[in-house]
């Protein structure tokens, strides 16, 4: 038996799946939690040591329940949460905790770098991106500002998936998709930007890893990694990518016209493009894909966060919370939630706060609060969809993934707020599956597999299973009702945003 492995290092957990590509069957899954350090100033961090520990737990669990299966792995593809900064010294040891994509404590550094660059327009012209707290560049500047002794020892700047690849292979590498989310990278030329690196420090460019082409291998599993994780030495390690890039592969969004919407801790909306898509407002991130081409993307920092906070407050499980929300009408009786528990990236409100608005004696109940928290997550996504439309991006369908995609009510809300058909892939681990498919692509290229045209598109068509998943088509009456509810949400957002800037 020959298999490929997909690893998804998420914000809250590490997931591993092993896929039999000949029988088109996932043979094993494992998951281990990853904790988070959160502080009131917007700090969101993790210890780098938690990542290999979680990965080891996953492989050990698979070996325990499926003896010998780990030994069948021929190639591995790694997905990781984007933007997070893993600072390493000369020997590859972590210097400080990993500052996460959802860390907003770097707002001052964003202003500092933007001023040095000559304004936001100058940054967008250089890299395709403005400077936002979510991106990696201000995190590097934060380390220099707040931990100068550690910055002096900095020698390697990696993202989480790069770090897992390093642990597996011993090589410092990156690839276009994840690198494009650092704000240290020119998305048009697909090269590191010396100009932006120099804004932080002239030495920074030398700390960035070698860039891989799509489909190129990062290396092979080292003897040390084989012993640590119990996987075959010499197995190919693909380039990997950010979770959104791997999610695009795992949902089939590798051709024009298909959007992937991910409903997790963060919310993302992205679609493949053959040409760079640069948003002058900065709301859409001009990322590259990990398959060639580009992957313009919207990210909100508070997707399932609001519903989880209110669900916990009410003492309900997920099904119970959805049942309460389903009792309320579209628009939640005029009650509107701005779910900015972690600040916000889109709209750009790093100091944003959550609020419940439009409360009256008639609408103040659990049903409307539950409904409004679900609707708010998708209203935030609609901001990005409007940006896509202004830039001429034409969508045919949304592929829905993430924890929220399991909710039939959220599926319906997404279809009607966006006025697009929504399909939910049969599998529920799109990023890990994307990693597995990328691993297969890389392995086939290296092995020069016969009777294969070499394209990632052909592998996606063969291995991404949509049959069996939910499909929701919008109806005109519900679309019109959601349009009215979105207008109310937009008025509250416009009125309260100045408080958080």
TILO-50951 format. One record per residue (C-alpha): y, z negated, x negated. Coordinates in steps of 0.2 Angstrom, whole numbers, padded with zeros to 4 digits, always signed. Last residue first. Layout:
YZX...
***
This chain:
+0269-0074+0049+0260-0086+0061+0274-0090+0074+0279-0071+0074+0262-0067+0081+0264-0077+0097+0273-0064+0108+0264-0049+0102+0247-0057+0104+0251-0063+0121+0257-0046+0127+0242-0037+0119+0230-0049+0129+0239-0044+0145+0237-0026+0141+0219-0028+0136+0216-0035+0154+0223-0020+0162+0213-0008+0151+0198-0019+0155+0200-0016+0174+0202+0003+0171+0186+0004+0161+0177-0006+0174+0182+0006+0187+0178+0021+0177+0160+0017+0172+0155+0015+0154+0137+0019+0148+0126+0005+0141+0110+0009+0130+0098-0005+0125+0086-0003+0111+0068+0003+0114+0071+0020+0106+0085+0019+0092+0073+0019+0077+0081+0022+0060+0067+0028+0049+0066+0047+0051+0084+0051+0055+0090+0039+0041+0078+0048+0028+0085+0065+0033+0103+0059+0031+0099+0052+0014+0096+0069+0008+0084+0074-0006+0076+0089+0004+0059+0081+0003+0042+0091+0002+0039+0083-0016+0046+0066-0022+0056+0068-0038+0050+0050-0043+0068+0045-0047+0075+0053-0031+0061+0046-0020+0064+0029-0027+0083+0030-0024+0081+0036-0006+0067+0022-0003+0079+0009-0009+0093+0016+0002+0081+0015+0016+0077-0003+0012+0095-0008+0010+0099+0000+0027+0085-0010+0034+0093-0026+0027+0110-0021+0034+0103-0016+0051+0092-0032+0054+0090-0032+0073+0078-0017+0075+0078-0007+0091+0095+0000+0088+0108-0005+0101+0117+0010+0109+0135+0009+0117+0143+0024+0126+0161+0024+0124+0176+0018+0134+0181+0005+0120+0184-0009+0132+0170-0003+0144+0156-0001+0131+0160-0017+0121+0161-0027+0137+0144-0021+0142+0136-0024+0126+0144-0042+0126+0136-0045+0143+0119-0039+0137+0120-0051+0122+0109-0046+0108+0123-0036+0100+0133-0053+0097+0121-0057+0083+0125-0041+0073+0123-0023+0078+0130-0010+0091+0129+0008+0088+0145+0016+0096+0145+0034+0102+0154+0050+0102+0170+0046+0092+0184+0057+0086+0195+0052+0072+0211+0060+0073+0221+0047+0063+0229+0040+0079+0212+0039+0087+0205+0028+0072+0220+0017+0074+0217+0015+0093+0199+0010+0088+0206-0003+0076+0216-0012+0089+0201-0010+0101+0191-0022+0089+0203-0036+0093+0200-0033+0111+0181-0034+0108+0182-0052+0101+0195-0057+0114+0183-0052+0128+0169-0064+0123+0181-0079+0122+0189-0074+0138+0173-0074+0147+0168-0092+0141+0186-0098+0145+0184-0090+0162+0168-0098+0166+0172-0115+0159+0187-0117+0171+0206-0116+0171+0209-0101+0182+0216-0109+0198+0226-0123+0190+0234-0110+0178+0231-0106+0160+0239-0090+0153+0235-0094+0135+0221-0102+0125+0226-0103+0106+0218-0100+0089+0229-0101+0074+0236-0088+0062+0241-0091+0045+0232-0076+0038+0240-0065+0052+0237-0047+0048+0231-0041+0064+0218-0038+0059+0215-0050+0045+0216-0066+0054+0217-0085+0052+0201-0093+0052+0201-0100+0070+0211-0085+0076+0203-0083+0093+0218-0078+0103+0211-0082+0121+0218-0075+0137+0216-0082+0155+0222-0070+0167+0208-0073+0179+0195-0070+0165+0200-0052+0163+0184-0045+0170+0178-0057+0183+0169-0074+0179+0151-0078+0183+0145-0068+0168+0154-0080+0156+0144-0095+0162+0128-0085+0160+0133-0080+0143+0136-0098+0138+0119-0103+0145+0111-0089+0135+0119-0094+0119+0115-0113+0121+0128-0124+0129+0136-0141+0124+0153-0136+0131+0162-0138+0114+0148-0130+0105+0150-0115+0116+0168-0115+0114+0167-0114+0095+0153-0102+0095+0163-0090+0107+0178-0091+0096+0168-0088+0079+0158-0073+0086+0172-0061+0081+0185-0071+0071+0189-0062+0054+0192-0045+0061+0188-0030+0051+0192-0011+0054+0184+0002+0043+0185+0019+0036+0169+0024+0028+0170+0038+0016+0159+0052+0008+0144+0049-0003+0130+0038+0002+0138+0021-0001+0153+0025+0010+0170+0023+0003+0183+0012+0011+0200+0016+0018+0203-0001+0027+0210+0002+0045+0225-0010+0049+0234-0004+0033+0248+0003+0043+0248+0020+0033+0229+0022+0037+0220+0032+0024+0205+0042+0029+0197+0050+0014+0186+0065+0018+0168+0068+0024+0170+0053+0036+0157+0040+0042+0162+0027+0055+0167+0009+0055+0170-0006+0067+0168-0024+0060+0169-0041+0068+0167-0056+0057+0155-0070+0061+0145-0057+0068+0147-0043+0080+0145-0026+0070+0151-0010+0078+0144+0006+0070+0153+0022+0075+0145+0039+0076+0156+0055+0076+0154+0061+0058+0137+0058+0049+0130+0043+0040+0131+0031+0054+0112+0030+0056+0111+0012+0061+0103+0005+0045+0114+0017+0034+0130+0011+0042+0124-0007+0040+0121-0004+0022+0140+0001+0020+0145-0014+0031+0135-0026+0021+0142-0020+0005+0132-0010-0006+0115-0007-0015+0114+0003-0031+0095+0003-0030+0083-0009-0039+0067+0000-0045+0052-0011-0047+0049-0014-0066+0042-0032-0064+0034-0034-0047+0041-0048-0036+0038-0067-0037+0056-0072-0037+0058-0082-0053+0044-0074-0063+0049-0056-0058+0067-0060-0061+0063-0066-0079+0053-0050-0082+0067-0039-0076+0067-0029-0060+0073-0012-0063+0090-0004-0065+0106-0001-0054+0098+0015-0048+0108+0030-0043+0108+0035-0025+0127+0036-0023+0134+0036-0041+0135+0020-0050+0151+0011-0057+0150+0001-0072+0156-0017-0069+0174-0024-0070+0179-0036-0084+0187-0023-0094+0199-0018-0080+0205-0036-0079+0211-0037-0097+0228-0031-0094+0231-0045-0081+0235-0046-0063+0246-0031-0060+0236-0023-0074+0221-0021-0063+0232-0013-0050+0238+0001-0062+0221+0003-0070+0213+0007-0054+0194+0008-0054+0188+0025-0049+0183+0033-0033+0197+0046-0035+0203+0044-0017+0197+0026-0015+0206+0020-0030+0199+0003-0034+0206-0014-0037+0209-0018-0019+0191-0025-0019+0184-0016-0004+0182+0001-0013+0170-0008-0025+0158-0011-0010+0156+0007-0006+0159+0015-0023+0145+0006-0032+0145-0009-0044+0135-0013-0060+0132-0027-0073+0114-0026-0078+0102-0041-0080+0090-0032-0067+0087-0044-0053+0100-0057-0056+0113-0043-0059+0108-0035-0043+0111-0051-0034+0128-0052-0042+0132-0035-0038+0128-0039-0020+0139-0054-0021+0154-0045-0029+0156-0046-0047+0170-0048-0060+0164-0051-0077+0172-0059-0093+0182-0074-0087+0184-0088-0100+0203-0087-0099+0202-0087-0080+0193-0104-0081+0207-0112-0091+0220-0104-0079+0212-0111-0064+0226-0111-0051+0236-0095-0055+0223-0085-0064+0209-0090-0051+0221-0085-0037+0225-0068-0046+0206-0065-0045+0206-0069-0027+0221-0058-0024+0211-0043-0031+0195-0047-0020+0201-0042-0003+0201-0054+0012+0219-0060+0008+0226-0043+0010+0234-0031-0002+0237-0014+0006+0223-0001+0004+0222+0017-0001+0222+0013-0019+0238+0020-0027+0248+0026-0011+0242+0011-0001+0249+0000-0015+0265+0009-0016+0268+0008+0003+0264-0011+0002+0279-0014-0010+0284-0011-0028+0267-0016-0036+0274-0032-0042+0280-0037-0025+0263-0033-0018+0254-0043-0031+0265-0059-0027+0263-0057-0009+0245-0055-0009+0244-0070-0021+0254-0081-0008+0241-0076+0005+0226-0082-0006+0221-0097+0004+0214-0085+0017+0196-0086+0013+0186-0075+0025+0180-0063+0012+0173-0077+0002+0179-0086-0014+0163-0089-0024+0163-0106-0033+0169-0106-0051+0164-0100-0069+0147-0093-0064+0136-0089-0079+0134-0071-0085+0134-0075-0103+0152-0069-0106+0158-0079-0091+0156-0075-0073+0168-0075-0058+0159-0070-0041+0173-0064-0029+0169-0061-0011+0176-0043-0005+0160-0038+0005+0146-0048+0011+0130-0042+0002+0117-0028+0005+0103-0026-0008+0090-0012-0010+0073-0015-0018+0060-0002-0024+0041-0002-0027+0036-0018-0017+0018-0020-0015+0017-0036-0025+0027-0045-0012+0013-0042+0000+0000-0051-0011-0002-0066+0002+0007-0063+0018+0012-0080+0026+0015-0089+0009+0021-0073+0000+0034-0070+0013+0040-0088+0013+0041-0088-0006+0051-0072-0006+0063-0080+0007+0065-0096-0003+0068-0087-0019+0082-0077-0011+0090-0093-0004+0089-0102-0021+0096-0086-0029+0111-0086-0018+0115-0105-0017+0118-0105-0036+0134-0095-0033+0142-0110-0024+0151-0105-0008+0169-0104-0003+0181-0103+0012+0198-0110+0008+0211-0108+0022+0221-0123+0019+0211-0134+0030+0196-0133+0019+0179-0125+0021+0164-0125+0010+0150-0114+0016+0131-0116+0017+0118-0102+0015+0102-0102+0027+0086-0094+0022+0078-0079+0031+0061-0070+0030+0054-0054+0037+0037-0046+0035+0028-0030+0038+0042-0019+0045+0034-0003+0050+0037+0015+0048+0018+0018+0043+0023+0027+0027+0039+0017+0024+0030+0001+0025+0045-0011+0025+0048-0028+0018+0062-0038+0025+0073-0051+0016+0087-0061+0024+0100-0073+0016+0111-0083+0028+0128-0089+0033+0139-0076+0024+0126-0063+0023+0115-0058+0008+0104-0044+0016+0089-0039+0005+0079-0024+0009+0062-0021+0001+0052-0005-0001+0033-0004+0002+0018+0004-0006+0000+0000+0000
***
